Amino acid sequence: MMKPGNIAIFAGTLPIVSVFTAYAIAVSQGHVPDCLPLFEGCTTISSTGRQGPERLFFLATMIPSAMLMMLYWFLMRQWLRRIQHGRLREIGVIFLLGMTSAVFLIVYTVALGFIDPAYAIQRRIGVTLFFSCSLVAQLMVSNLVFKLVKAGVLSIPCGLHYYLAGICGLMLLTGLITIPVSIYVSNGYIAENIIEWNYAVIMYLFYVVTGVIWRVTGYRLSFHTD
């Protein structure tokens, strides 16, 4: 018996722990400034995994995180298929976007630490597609869950589906804020760093909330051998 809720919660918490631990290691090595990056933006997330021991830790934890995300999106597809059989194409798109985001997280992670311009392009492509595909997939999940709850097909206690919508709203808001900040704010890179850190944490919380929903609704997967 597999408990998908626990997997989803782990998929959301492992990358957060990974990034902040890598940051702490980088600070201890003198590779990045010491601050509260969520509020002060003294460095980027990428800088926590570019040098020395923090890079090894980042690789050792973020690639498994991406694999967990792949498993999460597989479980998401199975869950949505189980409760809604009439939207198979939409569910398929969600699955494809989710898997694509996890693949490009690996692309981004592997490219960290290399100075060659080709790797810089790989990092840029990887992180952009990771964040954008994740956002669209999560928006589609939140929208579909809302529709199912409204139609009475799905019952979610404690209004947890509103948390999914709130997370998606915050991600959209932080993404939109980046545009005027980059144009009009002096020392805009600091504000952009703050936005990047907060956006990443908010995005990973989507997995955690999904995991809680799966747990309280009793989502289980059973495997049988003949």
ROSE-4610 file (N, C-alpha, C; in Angstrom, 1 decimal, always signed):
// ROSE-4610
residu = [M/M/M/M/M/M/K/K/K/P/P/P/G/G/G/N/N/N/I/I/I/A/A/A/I/I/I/F/F/F/A/A/A/G/G/G/T/T/T/L/L/L/P/P/P/I/I/I/V/V/V/S/S/S/V/V/V/F/F/F/T/T/T/A/A/A/Y/Y/Y/A/A/A/I/I/I/A/A/A/V/V/V/S/S/S/Q/Q/Q/G/G/G/H/H/H/V/V/V/P/P/P/D/D/D/C/C/C/L/L/L/P/P/P/L/L/L/F/F/F/E/E/E/G/G/G/C/C/C/T/T/T/T/T/T/I/I/I/S/S/S/S/S/S/T/T/T/G/G/G/R/R/R/Q/Q/Q/G/G/G/P/P/P/E/E/E/R/R/R/L/L/L/F/F/F/F/F/F/L/L/L/A/A/A/T/T/T/M/M/M/I/I/I/P/P/P/S/S/S/A/A/A/M/M/M/L/L/L/M/M/M/M/M/M/L/L/L/Y/Y/Y/W/W/W/F/F/F/L/L/L/M/M/M/R/R/R/Q/Q/Q/W/W/W/L/L/L/R/R/R/R/R/R/I/I/I/Q/Q/Q/H/H/H/G/G/G/R/R/R/L/L/L/R/R/R/E/E/E/I/I/I/G/G/G/V/V/V/I/I/I/F/F/F/L/L/L/L/L/L/G/G/G/M/M/M/T/T/T/S/S/S/A/A/A/V/V/V/F/F/F/L/L/L/I/I/I/V/V/V/Y/Y/Y/T/T/T/V/V/V/A/A/A/L/L/L/G/G/G/F/F/F/I/I/I/D/D/D/P/P/P/A/A/A/Y/Y/Y/A/A/A/I/I/I/Q/Q/Q/R/R/R/R/R/R/I/I/I/G/G/G/V/V/V/T/T/T/L/L/L/F/F/F/F/F/F/S/S/S/C/C/C/S/S/S/L/L/L/V/V/V/A/A/A/Q/Q/Q/L/L/L/M/M/M/V/V/V/S/S/S/N/N/N/L/L/L/V/V/V/F/F/F/K/K/K/L/L/L/V/V/V/K/K/K/A/A/A/G/G/G/V/V/V/L/L/L/S/S/S/I/I/I/P/P/P/C/C/C/G/G/G/L/L/L/H/H/H/Y/Y/Y/Y/Y/Y/L/L/L/A/A/A/G/G/G/I/I/I/C/C/C/G/G/G/L/L/L/M/M/M/L/L/L/L/L/L/T/T/T/G/G/G/L/L/L/I/I/I/T/T/T/I/I/I/P/P/P/V/V/V/S/S/S/I/I/I/Y/Y/Y/V/V/V/S/S/S/N/N/N/G/G/G/Y/Y/Y/I/I/I/A/A/A/E/E/E/N/N/N/I/I/I/I/I/I/E/E/E/W/W/W/N/N/N/Y/Y/Y/A/A/A/V/V/V/I/I/I/M/M/M/Y/Y/Y/L/L/L/F/F/F/Y/Y/Y/V/V/V/V/V/V/T/T/T/G/G/G/V/V/V/I/I/I/W/W/W/R/R/R/V/V/V/T/T/T/G/G/G/Y/Y/Y/R/R/R/L/L/L/S/S/S/F/F/F/H/H/H/T/T/T/D/D/D]
num = [1/1/1/2/2/2/3/3/3/4/4/4/5/5/5/6/6/6/7/7/7/8/8/8/9/9/9/10/10/10/11/11/11/12/12/12/13/13/13/14/14/14/15/15/15/16/16/16/17/17/17/18/18/18/19/19/19/20/20/20/21/21/21/22/22/22/23/23/23/24/24/24/25/25/25/26/26/26/27/27/27/28/28/28/29/29/29/30/30/30/31/31/31/32/32/32/33/33/33/34/34/34/35/35/35/36/36/36/37/37/37/38/38/38/39/39/39/40/40/40/41/41/41/42/42/42/43/43/43/44/44/44/45/45/45/46/46/46/47/47/47/48/48/48/49/49/49/50/50/50/51/51/51/52/52/52/53/53/53/54/54/54/55/55/55/56/56/56/57/57/57/58/58/58/59/59/59/60/60/60/61/61/61/62/62/62/63/63/63/64/64/64/65/65/65/66/66/66/67/67/67/68/68/68/69/69/69/70/70/70/71/71/71/72/72/72/73/73/73/74/74/74/75/75/75/76/76/76/77/77/77/78/78/78/79/79/79/80/80/80/81/81/81/82/82/82/83/83/83/84/84/84/85/85/85/86/86/86/87/87/87/88/88/88/89/89/89/90/90/90/91/91/91/92/92/92/93/93/93/94/94/94/95/95/95/96/96/96/97/97/97/98/98/98/99/99/99/100/100/100/101/101/101/102/102/102/103/103/103/104/104/104/105/105/105/106/106/106/107/107/107/108/108/108/109/109/109/110/110/110/111/111/111/112/112/112/113/113/113/114/114/114/115/115/115/116/116/116/117/117/117/118/118/118/119/119/119/120/120/120/121/121/121/122/122/122/123/123/123/124/124/124/125/125/125/126/126/126/127/127/127/128/128/128/129/129/129/130/130/130/131/131/131/132/132/132/133/133/133/134/134/134/135/135/135/136/136/136/137/137/137/138/138/138/139/139/139/140/140/140/141/141/141/142/142/142/143/143/143/144/144/144/145/145/145/146/146/146/147/147/147/148/148/148/149/149/149/150/150/150/151/151/151/152/152/152/153/153/153/154/154/154/155/155/155/156/156/156/157/157/157/158/158/158/159/159/159/160/160/160/161/161/161/162/162/162/163/163/163/164/164/164/165/165/165/166/166/166/167/167/167/168/168/168/169/169/169/170/170/170/171/171/171/172/172/172/173/173/173/174/174/174/175/175/175/176/176/176/177/177/177/178/178/178/179/179/179/180/180/180/181/181/181/182/182/182/183/183/183/184/184/184/185/185/185/186/186/186/187/187/187/188/188/188/189/189/189/190/190/190/191/191/191/192/192/192/193/193/193/194/194/194/195/195/195/196/196/196/197/197/197/198/198/198/199/199/199/200/200/200/201/201/201/202/202/202/203/203/203/204/204/204/205/205/205/206/206/206/207/207/207/208/208/208/209/209/209/210/210/210/211/211/211/212/212/212/213/213/213/214/214/214/215/215/215/216/216/216/217/217/217/218/218/218/219/219/219/220/220/220/221/221/221/222/222/222/223/223/223/224/224/224/225/225/225/226/226/226]
x = [+0.8/+0.0/+0.9/+0.7/+1.5/+0.6/+1.2/+0.5/+1.0/+0.3/+0.8/+0.9/+0.1/+0.1/+1.5/+2.1/+3.4/+4.5/+4.3/+5.3/+5.2/+3.9/+3.8/+4.3/+4.1/+4.7/+6.2/+6.8/+8.2/+8.7/+8.0/+8.4/+8.4/+7.6/+7.6/+8.6/+8.9/+9.7/+11.2/+11.5/+12.9/+13.7/+13.1/+13.9/+14.0/+13.0/+13.2/+14.3/+14.3/+15.4/+16.8/+16.8/+18.0/+18.6/+17.8/+18.3/+18.8/+18.0/+18.4/+19.7/+19.8/+20.9/+22.2/+22.0/+23.1/+23.5/+22.5/+22.9/+23.7/+23.3/+24.0/+25.5/+25.6/+27.0/+27.8/+27.2/+27.9/+28.3/+27.4/+27.8/+29.0/+29.0/+30.0/+31.4/+31.3/+32.5/+32.9/+32.1/+32.4/+32.2/+31.3/+31.0/+29.9/+29.0/+27.9/+27.7/+27.1/+26.9/+26.0/+26.1/+25.2/+24.0/+22.8/+21.7/+20.4/+19.3/+18.0/+17.5/+17.8/+17.6/+16.1/+15.2/+13.8/+13.4/+14.2/+13.8/+14.9/+16.1/+17.2/+17.7/+17.6/+18.0/+19.4/+20.3/+21.7/+22.4/+21.7/+22.2/+21.1/+21.5/+20.4/+20.4/+19.4/+19.3/+20.4/+20.7/+21.7/+23.1/+23.3/+24.6/+24.9/+23.8/+23.9/+24.4/+24.5/+24.9/+26.0/+26.8/+27.8/+29.2/+29.6/+31.0/+31.0/+32.2/+32.6/+31.6/+31.6/+30.7/+29.2/+28.9/+27.4/+26.9/+27.8/+27.4/+27.1/+28.0/+27.8/+26.5/+26.2/+25.0/+23.8/+23.9/+22.8/+22.5/+23.5/+23.3/+22.7/+23.2/+22.8/+21.4/+20.8/+19.4/+18.4/+18.9/+17.9/+17.6/+18.5/+18.1/+17.1/+17.3/+16.3/+15.0/+15.1/+13.8/+13.1/+13.8/+13.2/+12.6/+13.2/+12.7/+11.4/+11.4/+10.2/+9.0/+9.4/+8.4/+7.8/+8.6/+8.1/+7.1/+7.4/+6.5/+5.2/+5.4/+4.2/+3.3/+3.8/+2.9/+2.3/+3.0/+2.4/+1.2/+1.4/+0.3/-0.8/-0.5/-1.5/-2.4/-1.8/-2.5/-3.5/-2.9/-3.8/-4.9/-4.7/-5.7/-6.8/-6.4/-7.4/-8.2/-7.5/-8.2/-9.3/-8.9/-9.8/-11.1/-11.0/-12.1/-12.8/-12.2/-12.8/-12.3/-13.2/-12.8/-13.1/-13.8/-14.2/-13.3/-12.1/-11.2/-9.8/-9.7/-8.5/-7.4/-7.9/-6.9/-6.3/-7.1/-6.7/-5.7/-6.1/-5.2/-3.9/-3.9/-2.7/-1.8/-2.4/-1.6/-0.9/-1.7/-1.1/+0.1/-0.1/+1.0/+2.2/+2.0/+3.1/+3.9/+3.1/+3.8/+4.5/+3.9/+4.6/+5.9/+5.8/+7.0/+8.1/+7.7/+8.6/+9.3/+8.6/+9.2/+10.2/+10.0/+10.9/+12.2/+12.0/+13.2/+14.1/+13.4/+14.3/+14.8/+14.3/+15.0/+16.3/+16.3/+17.5/+18.5/+18.0/+18.9/+19.6/+18.8/+19.3/+20.3/+20.0/+20.8/+22.2/+22.2/+23.4/+24.3/+23.7/+24.5/+25.1/+24.7/+25.3/+26.7/+27.5/+28.9/+29.8/+29.3/+30.1/+30.1/+31.3/+31.4/+31.2/+31.4/+31.2/+29.9/+29.8/+28.6/+27.5/+27.9/+26.9/+26.1/+26.8/+26.1/+25.2/+25.6/+24.8/+23.5/+23.5/+22.3/+21.4/+22.1/+21.4/+20.7/+21.4/+20.8/+19.6/+19.7/+18.6/+17.4/+17.6/+16.5/+15.9/+16.8/+16.3/+15.4/+15.9/+15.2/+13.9/+13.9/+12.8/+11.7/+12.0/+11.0/+10.5/+11.4/+11.0/+9.9/+10.2/+9.2/+7.9/+8.1/+6.9/+6.0/+6.6/+5.8/+5.1/+5.9/+5.3/+4.1/+4.2/+3.1/+1.9/+2.1/+0.9/+0.2/+1.1/+0.5/-0.3/+0.3/-0.4/-1.6/-1.6/-2.8/-3.9/-3.6/-4.5/-5.1/-4.2/-4.7/-5.7/-5.3/-6.2/-7.5/-7.5/-8.7/-9.6/-9.0/-9.8/-10.3/-9.6/-10.0/-11.2/-11.1/-12.2/-13.5/-13.4/-14.5/-15.1/-14.3/-14.8/-15.5/-14.9/-15.6/-16.9/-17.0/-18.2/-19.3/-18.8/-19.8/-20.2/-19.6/-20.0/-19.3/-18.4/-17.6/-16.6/-16.0/-14.9/-15.2/-15.0/-15.2/-13.9/-13.5/-12.2/-12.5/-12.2/-12.5/-11.6/-12.1/-11.3/-11.0/-11.7/-11.5/-10.0/-9.4/-8.0/-7.8/-8.8/-8.6/-8.5/-8.9/-8.7/-7.2/-6.5/-5.1/-4.4/-4.8/-4.2/-4.3/-5.6/-5.8/-5.0/-4.9/-4.1/-2.7/-2.1/-0.7/-0.5/-1.4/-1.3/-1.4/-2.3/-2.5/-1.2/-0.6/+0.6/+1.8/+1.8/+2.9/+2.7/+1.4/+1.2/+1.5/+1.2/+1.5/+2.9/+3.7/+5.1/+5.8/+5.3/+5.8/+5.6/+4.4/+4.1/+4.8/+5.1/+5.9/+7.3/+7.8/+9.2/+9.4/+8.3/+8.5/+8.7/+7.9/+8.1/+9.4/+9.7/+10.8/+12.1/+12.2/+13.4/+13.6/+12.5/+12.6/+12.8/+12.0/+12.0/+12.7/+13.0/+13.7/+15.2/+15.8/+17.2/+17.7/+18.9/+19.3/+18.3/+17.7/+16.6/+16.9/+18.2/+18.6/+18.4/+18.4/+18.1/+16.7/+15.8/+14.4/+14.0/+14.7/+14.5/+14.9/+16.0/+16.4/+15.4/+14.9/+13.8/+12.6/+12.2/+11.1/+11.3/+12.5/+12.9/+12.8/+13.4/+13.4/+11.9/+11.2/+9.8/+8.9/+9.1/+8.4/+8.7/+9.9/+10.3/+9.6/+9.7/+9.1/+7.6/+6.9/+5.5/+5.1/+5.9/+5.6/+5.7/+6.7/+6.9/+5.8/+5.2/+4.1/+2.9/+2.8/+1.7/+1.7/+2.9/+3.1/+2.6/+3.0/+2.7/+1.2/+0.5/-0.9/-1.6/-1.1/-1.7/-1.6/-0.4/-0.2/-1.2/-1.4/-2.4/-3.8/-4.2/-5.5/-5.5/-4.5/-4.5/-4.6/-4.0/-4.1/-5.5/-6.1/-7.4/-8.5/-8.3/-9.3/-9.1/-8.0/-7.8/-7.3/-6.5/-6.0/-4.9/-5.1/-4.1/-3.9/-2.7/-2.5/-2.1/-2.7/-2.4/-1.7/-0.8/-0.1/-0.3/-0.7/-1.0/-0.1/+0.3/+1.0/+0.2/+0.1/-0.6/+0.2]
y = [-1.2/+0.0/+1.2/+2.1/+3.3/+4.5/+5.4/+6.5/+7.8/+8.1/+9.2/+10.6/+10.8/+12.0/+12.3/+11.2/+11.3/+11.7/+11.0/+11.3/+12.7/+13.3/+14.6/+15.6/+15.4/+16.2/+16.2/+15.0/+14.9/+15.6/+15.5/+16.2/+17.7/+18.2/+19.7/+20.1/+19.3/+19.8/+19.5/+18.4/+18.1/+19.2/+19.7/+20.8/+22.1/+22.4/+23.6/+23.3/+22.2/+21.8/+21.8/+21.3/+21.2/+22.6/+23.5/+24.8/+25.6/+25.5/+26.3/+25.7/+24.3/+23.7/+24.0/+24.0/+24.3/+25.8/+26.6/+28.0/+28.1/+27.4/+27.5/+27.0/+25.9/+25.4/+26.4/+27.1/+28.1/+29.3/+29.7/+30.8/+30.3/+29.1/+28.6/+28.6/+28.4/+28.4/+29.8/+30.8/+32.1/+32.4/+31.5/+31.6/+32.6/+32.8/+33.7/+34.6/+35.7/+36.6/+35.9/+36.3/+35.8/+36.7/+36.3/+37.1/+36.2/+36.8/+36.1/+36.3/+35.3/+35.5/+35.8/+35.2/+35.4/+36.9/+37.6/+39.0/+40.0/+39.6/+40.5/+40.3/+39.1/+38.9/+39.1/+38.7/+39.0/+38.1/+37.0/+36.1/+35.4/+34.7/+33.9/+32.5/+31.8/+30.3/+29.6/+30.0/+29.3/+29.3/+30.4/+30.6/+29.6/+29.0/+28.1/+26.7/+26.5/+25.2/+25.3/+26.3/+26.5/+26.1/+26.0/+25.8/+24.8/+24.1/+23.3/+22.3/+22.1/+21.1/+21.4/+22.6/+22.9/+22.5/+22.5/+22.0/+20.5/+19.8/+18.3/+18.0/+18.8/+18.6/+18.9/+20.0/+20.5/+19.4/+18.9/+17.8/+16.5/+16.2/+14.9/+15.0/+16.2/+16.3/+16.8/+17.7/+18.2/+17.2/+16.4/+15.4/+14.4/+13.9/+13.0/+13.8/+15.1/+15.9/+15.9/+16.1/+16.0/+14.7/+13.6/+12.3/+12.1/+12.7/+12.6/+13.4/+14.5/+15.3/+14.5/+13.8/+12.9/+11.9/+11.3/+10.4/+11.1/+12.3/+13.1/+13.3/+13.7/+14.0/+12.7/+11.6/+10.3/+10.0/+10.2/+10.0/+11.0/+12.2/+13.2/+12.8/+12.3/+11.8/+10.6/+9.7/+8.6/+9.1/+10.0/+10.6/+11.2/+12.1/+12.8/+11.9/+10.9/+9.9/+9.1/+8.8/+8.1/+8.8/+10.1/+10.9/+11.6/+11.7/+12.4/+11.7/+10.9/+10.2/+11.0/+12.1/+12.9/+13.9/+14.1/+15.1/+14.5/+13.4/+12.7/+13.5/+14.3/+15.1/+16.2/+16.9/+17.9/+17.3/+16.1/+15.4/+15.0/+14.6/+14.3/+15.5/+16.7/+17.9/+18.2/+18.1/+18.4/+17.5/+16.2/+15.2/+15.6/+15.9/+16.3/+17.5/+18.5/+19.7/+19.4/+18.7/+18.3/+17.6/+16.6/+15.8/+16.6/+17.5/+18.4/+19.3/+19.8/+20.7/+20.0/+18.7/+17.9/+17.6/+17.3/+17.1/+18.3/+19.5/+20.7/+21.1/+20.7/+20.9/+20.1/+19.0/+18.2/+18.9/+19.4/+20.1/+21.3/+22.0/+23.2/+22.8/+21.8/+21.4/+20.9/+20.1/+19.6/+20.7/+21.7/+22.8/+23.8/+23.7/+24.6/+24.2/+25.2/+25.0/+25.1/+25.1/+25.2/+26.6/+27.1/+28.5/+28.7/+27.7/+27.8/+28.5/+29.4/+30.1/+29.1/+28.0/+27.0/+26.5/+26.4/+25.9/+27.0/+28.3/+29.4/+29.4/+29.1/+29.0/+27.8/+26.7/+25.5/+25.8/+26.6/+26.9/+27.8/+28.8/+29.7/+29.0/+28.1/+27.4/+26.4/+25.8/+24.8/+25.4/+26.5/+27.2/+27.8/+28.4/+29.1/+28.0/+26.9/+25.9/+25.2/+25.0/+24.4/+25.2/+26.5/+27.3/+27.5/+27.8/+28.0/+26.8/+25.7/+24.4/+24.0/+24.2/+24.0/+24.8/+26.1/+27.1/+26.7/+26.4/+26.1/+24.8/+23.8/+22.5/+22.7/+23.5/+23.7/+24.5/+25.5/+26.3/+25.4/+24.5/+23.6/+22.6/+22.1/+21.2/+22.0/+23.2/+23.9/+24.2/+24.6/+24.9/+23.6/+22.5/+21.3/+20.8/+20.9/+20.5/+21.4/+22.7/+23.6/+23.2/+22.9/+22.4/+21.2/+20.2/+18.9/+19.1/+20.0/+20.3/+21.0/+21.9/+22.7/+21.7/+20.8/+19.8/+18.7/+18.7/+17.6/+16.3/+16.3/+15.0/+14.7/+15.8/+15.7/+16.4/+15.8/+16.5/+16.7/+17.9/+18.2/+19.0/+18.4/+19.1/+20.3/+21.1/+22.3/+23.3/+23.2/+24.2/+24.2/+23.0/+23.0/+23.3/+23.2/+23.5/+25.0/+25.8/+27.3/+27.6/+26.7/+27.0/+26.7/+25.7/+25.5/+26.8/+27.3/+28.5/+29.7/+29.8/+30.9/+30.8/+29.6/+29.4/+29.9/+29.4/+29.8/+31.3/+31.9/+33.4/+34.1/+33.6/+34.2/+34.1/+32.9/+32.7/+33.7/+33.8/+34.8/+36.2/+36.5/+37.9/+38.2/+37.2/+37.4/+37.5/+36.7/+36.7/+38.0/+38.6/+39.8/+41.0/+40.9/+42.0/+42.1/+41.0/+41.0/+42.0/+42.1/+43.0/+44.5/+45.1/+46.5/+46.6/+45.6/+45.7/+45.8/+44.9/+44.9/+46.2/+46.9/+48.1/+49.4/+49.5/+50.8/+50.8/+49.7/+49.6/+49.7/+50.6/+50.7/+49.5/+48.9/+47.7/+46.6/+46.6/+45.7/+44.2/+43.9/+42.5/+41.9/+42.8/+42.4/+42.0/+42.9/+42.6/+41.4/+41.2/+40.0/+38.7/+38.8/+37.7/+37.3/+38.4/+38.1/+37.5/+38.0/+37.4/+35.9/+35.7/+34.3/+33.3/+33.7/+32.8/+32.5/+33.6/+33.4/+32.7/+32.9/+32.2/+30.7/+30.3/+28.9/+28.2/+28.9/+28.3/+28.2/+29.2/+29.1/+28.0/+27.8/+26.8/+25.4/+25.2/+23.9/+23.6/+24.7/+24.5/+23.8/+24.0/+23.4/+21.9/+21.3/+19.9/+19.4/+20.2/+19.9/+19.9/+21.0/+21.1/+20.0/+19.6/+18.5/+17.2/+17.0/+15.9/+15.8/+16.9/+17.0/+16.6/+17.1/+16.8/+15.3/+14.7/+13.3/+12.5/+12.9/+12.2/+12.2/+13.4/+13.6/+13.0/+12.8/+12.2/+10.7/+10.2/+8.7/+8.2/+9.0/+8.5/+7.5/+6.3/+5.2/+4.5/+3.9/+3.1/+1.7/+0.7/-0.7/-1.4/-2.2/-3.0/-4.5/-5.3/-6.7/-7.5/-8.6/-9.6/-10.9/-11.4/-12.6/-13.8]
z = [+0.0/+0.0/+0.0/-1.0/-1.1/-0.6/+0.2/+0.7/+0.0/-1.1/-1.9/-1.2/-0.2/+0.6/+1.2/+1.7/+2.3/+1.3/+0.1/-1.0/-1.4/-1.6/-2.0/-1.0/+0.3/+1.3/+1.3/+1.1/+1.0/-0.2/-1.4/-2.6/-2.5/-1.6/-1.4/-0.3/+0.7/+1.7/+1.4/+0.7/+0.5/-0.3/-1.4/-2.1/-1.2/-0.4/+0.5/+1.5/+2.1/+3.0/+2.3/+1.1/+0.3/+0.0/-0.5/-0.8/+0.4/+1.5/+2.7/+3.3/+3.3/+3.8/+3.0/+1.7/+0.8/+1.0/+1.2/+1.5/+2.8/+3.8/+5.1/+4.9/+4.1/+3.8/+3.1/+2.1/+1.3/+2.2/+3.1/+4.0/+4.9/+5.4/+6.2/+5.5/+4.2/+3.4/+2.9/+3.1/+2.7/+1.2/+0.6/-0.8/-1.1/-0.2/-0.4/+0.9/+0.8/+2.0/+3.0/+4.3/+5.3/+5.5/+5.3/+5.4/+5.5/+5.6/+5.5/+4.0/+3.2/+1.7/+1.4/+2.1/+1.8/+2.0/+2.8/+3.1/+2.7/+2.5/+2.2/+0.8/+0.2/-1.2/-1.5/-0.5/-0.7/-1.8/-2.1/-3.1/-3.9/-4.9/-5.7/-5.2/-5.5/-5.2/-5.9/-7.2/-7.9/-7.2/-6.6/-5.9/-4.8/-4.3/-3.2/-3.6/-4.9/-5.4/-6.5/-6.4/-7.5/-7.1/-5.8/-5.4/-4.3/-4.3/-3.1/-2.6/-1.3/-0.7/-0.9/-1.0/-1.1/-2.5/-3.5/-4.8/-4.8/-4.1/-4.0/-3.3/-2.2/-1.5/-2.3/-3.0/-3.9/-4.9/-5.6/-6.6/-5.9/-4.8/-4.1/-3.6/-3.5/-2.9/-4.0/-4.9/-5.8/-6.9/-7.4/-8.4/-7.8/-6.6/-6.0/-5.8/-5.6/-5.5/-6.8/-7.9/-9.2/-9.5/-9.0/-9.2/-8.4/-7.2/-6.4/-7.1/-7.7/-8.4/-9.6/-10.3/-11.3/-10.8/-9.6/-9.0/-8.5/-8.0/-7.6/-8.8/-10.0/-11.1/-11.7/-11.5/-11.8/-10.9/-9.6/-8.6/-8.8/-9.2/-9.5/-10.7/-11.7/-12.9/-12.5/-11.7/-11.2/-10.3/-9.5/-8.6/-9.4/-10.3/-11.2/-12.1/-12.6/-13.4/-12.6/-11.3/-10.4/-10.1/-9.9/-9.5/-10.7/-11.9/-13.0/-14.3/-14.9/-16.2/-17.4/-17.3/-18.5/-19.0/-18.3/-18.7/-18.9/-19.6/-19.8/-20.5/-21.5/-22.2/-21.3/-20.5/-19.6/-18.6/-18.1/-17.1/-17.8/-19.0/-19.8/-19.9/-20.2/-20.3/-19.0/-17.9/-16.5/-16.3/-16.6/-16.4/-17.2/-18.5/-19.4/-18.8/-18.4/-17.9/-16.6/-15.8/-14.5/-14.7/-15.6/-15.9/-16.5/-17.4/-18.1/-17.1/-16.1/-15.1/-14.3/-14.0/-13.2/-14.0/-15.3/-16.2/-16.3/-16.4/-16.5/-15.2/-14.1/-12.8/-12.8/-13.3/-13.4/-14.4/-15.5/-16.5/-15.8/-15.0/-14.3/-13.3/-12.5/-11.4/-11.9/-12.9/-13.5/-14.0/-14.6/-15.2/-14.1/-12.9/-11.9/-11.7/-11.4/-11.2/-12.4/-13.6/-14.8/-15.3/-15.6/-16.0/-17.5/-18.3/-19.8/-20.1/-21.1/-21.5/-21.9/-22.5/-22.9/-21.7/-20.6/-19.4/-18.8/-19.0/-18.5/-19.3/-20.6/-21.4/-20.9/-20.6/-20.1/-18.8/-17.9/-16.6/-16.8/-17.7/-17.9/-18.5/-19.5/-20.1/-19.0/-18.3/-17.3/-16.2/-15.6/-14.5/-15.1/-16.3/-16.8/-17.1/-17.8/-18.1/-16.8/-15.9/-14.6/-13.9/-13.7/-13.0/-13.9/-15.2/-16.0/-16.1/-16.4/-16.5/-15.2/-14.1/-12.8/-12.5/-12.8/-12.6/-13.4/-14.6/-15.5/-15.0/-14.7/-14.2/-12.9/-12.0/-10.7/-10.9/-11.8/-12.1/-12.6/-13.5/-14.1/-13.0/-12.1/-11.1/-10.2/-9.7/-8.8/-9.5/-10.8/-11.5/-11.6/-11.9/-12.1/-10.7/-9.7/-8.3/-7.9/-8.2/-7.9/-8.6/-9.9/-10.6/-10.1/-9.7/-9.2/-7.8/-7.0/-5.7/-5.9/-6.8/-7.1/-7.7/-8.5/-9.1/-8.1/-6.9/-6.0/-6.2/-7.2/-7.5/-6.4/-5.9/-4.9/-3.6/-2.5/-1.2/-0.5/-0.3/+0.4/+1.7/+2.8/+4.1/+4.4/+5.3/+5.7/+4.6/+3.5/+2.4/+1.9/+2.0/+1.6/+0.1/-0.7/-2.1/-2.3/-1.3/-1.4/-1.2/-0.4/-0.2/-1.5/-2.3/-3.6/-4.5/-4.5/-5.3/-4.8/-3.5/-2.9/-3.3/-3.3/-3.6/-5.1/-6.0/-7.4/-7.6/-6.8/-6.9/-6.4/-5.4/-4.9/-5.9/-6.5/-7.6/-8.7/-9.2/-10.3/-9.9/-8.6/-8.2/-8.1/-7.5/-7.4/-8.8/-9.7/-11.1/-11.7/-11.6/-12.2/-11.6/-10.3/-9.6/-10.1/-10.6/-11.1/-12.3/-13.1/-14.3/-13.9/-13.1/-12.7/-11.8/-11.0/-10.1/-11.0/-12.0/-12.9/-13.6/-13.9/-14.7/-13.8/-12.7/-12.0/-10.7/-10.1/-8.8/-8.9/-8.2/-8.1/-7.3/-7.6/-7.0/-7.2/-8.4/-8.6/-8.4/-8.6/-8.5/-7.1/-6.0/-4.7/-4.5/-5.1/-5.0/-5.8/-7.0/-7.8/-7.1/-6.3/-5.5/-4.4/-3.8/-2.8/-3.4/-4.5/-5.2/-5.6/-6.1/-6.5/-5.4/-4.2/-3.0/-2.6/-2.5/-2.0/-3.0/-4.3/-5.3/-5.2/-5.1/-5.0/-3.8/-2.6/-1.4/-1.6/-2.1/-2.4/-3.3/-4.4/-5.4/-4.8/-3.9/-3.3/-2.3/-1.7/-0.7/-1.4/-2.7/-3.5/-3.3/-3.4/-3.2/-1.8/-0.8/+0.6/+0.8/+0.3/+0.5/-0.2/-1.4/-2.2/-1.3/-0.7/+0.1/+1.3/+1.9/+3.0/+2.5/+1.3/+0.7/+0.4/-0.1/-0.4/+0.9/+1.9/+3.2/+3.8/+3.8/+4.5/+3.6/+2.3/+1.5/+1.3/+1.9/+1.9/+0.6/-0.2/-1.4/-1.1/-1.7/-1.6/-2.9/-3.1/-4.2/-3.7/-4.3/-3.9/-5.0/-4.8/-5.8/-5.5/-6.4/-6.2/-7.2/-6.7/-7.6/-7.7/-8.9/-9.1/-8.9]
